[in-house]
Amino acid sequence: MLFPVVVGLILAQTAMEALLGWLNRGAVRAHAGTMPAVFRGVMDEATYARSAEYTLAKSRFGQVQSGWEVAVLLGVLAAGLLPASFTGIHRVLGTSAWVDALWVVLVGLGFSTASLPFDWWAQFRLEERFGFNTSTQGLWWMDRLKGLLLGIALGLPLLLLVLKLVAWMGTAWWLWAWGVILGFQLVMLVLAPILILPLFNKLTPLPEGELRDRLLALGERTGFSARTILVMDGSKRSRHSNAFFTGFGRFRKIVLFDTLISQLTAEELEAVLAHEVGHSKCRHIPKRIAWSGLVLLGSLFVIAWLAERPEFIGAFGFPPASGLAPALLLFGFLAGPVGFWFAPLSNRWSRVHEYDADAYASRTMDGPAALIGALRKLSEKNLSNLTPHPWFSAWHYSHPTLLERETALVGSGSRRQG
């Protein structure tokens, strides 16, 4: 009975995703003819029409890709390819933890390869059509290769260590695994911007000038210091823009996409950075890390519980004494269909953090005008969907919509003046 339940969960998520996409496309089409008056200062009519076209194209494409990935997953599960490949690799290479780890990595690689044509189409057809793609074929394929090698170099040893903990620590392995994985994640917060990010992008110090002076002054008056402000050459892949912090403590760095610098004024960039500082000042980052740690702990407990029940892996065709690896992989397939239904709660929490950071930026910049200007320009340049369906937004938007953010910012500014 377990296998039909799992299939039912996967199909339920697929059906809900299809419904959300249909509702969102309907909401976009309902406003596509004439731009609502409330957005007149955000973009012109032609850009608004193009943003609606972009949203609809992405939605249709995402529906096809999602359908393909679900069909592949269900086909693999129904055909018994997972237990067959598990038995086959052990017959060839023998039984050991490293063979188990290799099998999990190869299965993950297989599913990634199945989605590769869609990833390529999204970059070189969909994004190209709307003027966002700036990547070359060589660069795109090199990114895939680097990502694969990094995934193997980092993921395989970590997975092997987790599997080894079962033999070393017995039934308490999952507690030790939690400490190991959490420690690895924290170390990577420091090392990734130093060792990994430069493998994909060129990072250069922000040149002397008004922008650098503004950002350094912002850091001084907010008590938020970073070791350096870097510019990343995001424009070599896409015209989309972003800004983020990497590391923490004295290893903290501010990274600005070169596309962002070209799209915003110095004051607007200062407001964007003030928003990011707000996340730090409101202690959102440690809260999210703590929550991530709790989710990881709960997940490992469930995996340990499932691994001790032969009927679980047996429902998918695995022999009873297959060890932890099948339970680990199957849990990965189940986590999405189960976690999907909790996405609105997670997004709601994230939105509260965004409102807090916006309010902090408004206070720091002595009013919301600069941040509102930045948000409007980013919505225009990225052809953002200004009229998403509320249900779609609840499930898929970790940030409030532009209208929601503007309303909150104007309200907070009015309260300050009052």
Secondary structure, DSSP 8 states (H G I E B T S, - for coil): -HHHHHHHHHHHHHHHHHHHHHHHHHHHHHHHSS--GGGTTT--HHHHHHHHHHHHHHHHHHHHHHHHHHHHHHHHHHHTHHHHHHHHHHHHH-S-HHHHHHHHHHHHHHHHHHHHHHHHHIIIIIHHHTT-B---HHHHHHHHHHHHHHHHHHHHHHHHHHHHHHHHHGGGHHHHHHHHHHHHHHHHHHHIIIIIHHHHS-EEE--SSHHHHHHHHHHHHHT---SEEEEE-GGGTBS---EEEES-GGG-EEEEEHHHHHHS-HHHHHHHHHHHHHHHHTTHHHHHHHHHHHHHHHHHHHHHHHHT-HHHHHTTT--TT--HHHHHHHHHHHHHHHHGGGHHHHHHHHHHHHHHHHHHHHHHTTSSHHHHHHHHHHHHHTT--SS--HHHHHHH-SS--HHHHHHHHHHHHHHHH-
